[in-house]
Amino acid sequence: MKVASMLGILLLAVTIVYIEWKRSEEKKARMISAGVSAVSAIIGIILLFDPRLPGPGVIIKLLFGGLDKVMK
C-alpha cells in the first residue's frame, strides 16, 4: 500500500513539474518550480514512512523559542 502511495506522490509531482515546465518560459522559474516540487515530494514520501516526525512549527519553535523570550 505504501508503494502505491509513493508512486501516487511521485506521479503528482511529475505532473506538476511537467505542466509548469510547459507554461513557463524562464529557465529560472522552471528550476525553482521543479525544485520546490521535488522537495515537497521527498517530504511527502518521508512522512509516508514515518508520520510521527515533527512538523515545521515545532522546528521553528525550537530554533526561535529563546528569541521570543528575549524580545518580550
N, C-alpha and C positions, 0 to 999 in steps of 0.2 A: 504494500500500500504506500509506503514511503517513497518507493521508486517512482510510482505513478505521480505522486505529488511533486517530487523533484523534477520529473520531466515536464509537468504542467508549469511549474515556475520557470524553468528554462525556456519553454515554448512561448510563454507570455513575454519574457524578457527579450527574446529574439524577435518576436513580432513587433514589440515597441521600438526596438532599435532599427528594424527594417523600415517601419513607417516613418520614423523621424529622419532616417538617412535619406529617404526619397524626398521628403518635404524640405529639408534644409539644404541650402546651397553653400553655406560657410563650413569649411573644414573644422574650424574650432568648435562650432556649435555641434557638429556631428560627433566629435570626440567627447565633448562634455556629456552629451546625451547617452552615448554608449557607455561611458564610464559610470555615470550615475545608475544606469540600468544594470550594469554588471555588479556593482557594489550592492545594490538592492537585492539582486538575485542571490548573491552569495550570503547575505544576511538572512534572507528567507530560507535558504537551504540549511544554514547553521541552526536557525530557530526551529526548523522542522525536526532535526535530530535531538536538540536539547532545548525544549521550550521553557525551561526554568531559568534561562540566562537573564541577567538584569537588563532592564530597558535603558534607553538613553537618559531618562530623567534621573535614574539612580547614579549613573556615571557623572552627570553634570553636578549633582548634589555632592558627590564625593570630591570632585575637583574644586568646586567653588563654594562649598559649605562654609569653610572657615572665612572666606572673603565676605560672606554675608554678615557674619558676626562682627567683623571689623568695621564694616560700613555703617552699622547701626550705632 
